[in-house]
Amino acid sequence: MCELLALNANTPTDMGFSFRGLSRRGGATGEHADGWGLASFSSDGHGLTVVREDAPAAFSALADQLAHRSPTALVSIAHIRKATQGVVALENCHPFSRTWQDQTWVFAHNGDLSGDIPLGDRYRPFGSTDSEAAFCWILEQLDQVSPDPEDRGALFALLHHCAGELARRGTFNALISNGRWLFATATTRLHWLTRRAPFRSATLADVPLQVDFAALTTPSDVVTILSTEPLTTDEHWQAFEPGESMLLVDGEIHRRRRGELAITVATGMSALPPGPAGRPQPEAVPG
């Protein structure tokens, strides 16, 4: 399977420590050697930097540089890939980005979706992954409903609904952001933790590296990290429940929902038919 990583904070924060742990799983301590990517929004949520390579992150000089000095951001999303659909190529590396309602959105996915995902005319994949097709389908659904792009509650409800539809086709663990908030959803594996005062030290599981966050933060800082698997050995990571979604703003959980969500605002959305092979067993979690 692929692995996901995200950061959401109330002050511009770099993700270098966590990204160093994740990148080691991209071909060294893990088998996710088919590409990697890191997307970081500027602190105002409008600018976006995306770096991707179709090579193992564990042995990439560029990934190593980002681990030492990643951009500071309120939202960052990273991904390491193990290809199951689509060839090993740059266009198939996550995160993917698109523009919706004059906002730049970023998406990364861990899982495997069966069958062809219906596509509209406006949003089309550049690559050949089920992940990018799913992202395009989500944006098409939002276009059909046309919610207020500033209405976080409506967007959360719609995204949670779309995640449930896609999960009918397989495994859908995903991260989406417009730079001002972070949406996360999981059918199988995703973990999270929030760091706040009093800050402590943390030790990476994949690299002999420890950081004392008390020396790097202020008492008002709040940072939430999400990762497919826990990245540190001495912090309390919490697992998402199957079908759970969260919306994070300024490092805090703004909204949280488990299971099915009935929404009246989404009556114009297209139902996504199940894939021809039905839903895979939850244990099968490719990337």
RABELVEN-V549149 format. One record per backbone hydrogen bond with DSSP energy under -1.0 kcal/mol. NH is the residue of the N-H (numbers start at 0). CO is the residue of the C=O. If there is no record, write none. Layout:
NH:CO ; NH:CO
This chain:
2:79 ; 4:77 ; 5:225 ; 6:75 ; 7:223 ; 8:73 ; 9:221 ; 12:72 ; 18:14 ; 19:15 ; 20:16 ; 21:17 ; 22:18 ; 23:19 ; 24:21 ; 25:22 ; 26:24 ; 27:23 ; 28:23 ; 31:24 ; 32:30 ; 33:80 ; 35:52 ; 36:78 ; 37:50 ; 38:76 ; 39:48 ; 40:74 ; 41:46 ; 44:41 ; 48:39 ; 50:37 ; 52:35 ; 57:25 ; 59:56 ; 63:59 ; 64:60 ; 65:61 ; 66:62 ; 67:63 ; 68:64 ; 72:12 ; 75:6 ; 76:38 ; 77:4 ; 78:36 ; 79:2 ; 80:34 ; 88:86 ; 91:88 ; 92:89 ; 95:106 ; 97:104 ; 99:102 ; 102:99 ; 104:97 ; 105:176 ; 106:95 ; 107:174 ; 109:172 ; 113:168 ; 132:128 ; 133:129 ; 134:130 ; 135:131 ; 136:132 ; 137:133 ; 138:134 ; 139:135 ; 140:136 ; 141:137 ; 142:138 ; 143:139 ; 144:140 ; 145:141 ; 150:147 ; 151:149 ; 154:150 ; 155:151 ; 156:152 ; 157:153 ; 158:154 ; 159:155 ; 160:156 ; 161:157 ; 162:158 ; 163:159 ; 164:160 ; 165:161 ; 166:162 ; 168:165 ; 169:166 ; 170:111 ; 172:109 ; 173:184 ; 174:107 ; 175:182 ; 176:105 ; 181:247 ; 182:175 ; 183:245 ; 184:173 ; 185:243 ; 190:226 ; 191:237 ; 192:224 ; 194:222 ; 201:210 ; 203:208 ; 204:230 ; 208:206 ; 210:201 ; 212:199 ; 214:211 ; 215:212 ; 220:217 ; 222:194 ; 223:7 ; 224:192 ; 225:5 ; 226:190 ; 227:3 ; 232:202 ; 237:191 ; 239:189 ; 242:185 ; 243:240 ; 244:256 ; 245:183 ; 246:254 ; 247:181 ; 248:251 ; 251:248 ; 253:246 ; 254:246 ; 256:244 ; 266:263 ; 268:265 ; 277:274 ; 283:280 ; 284:282
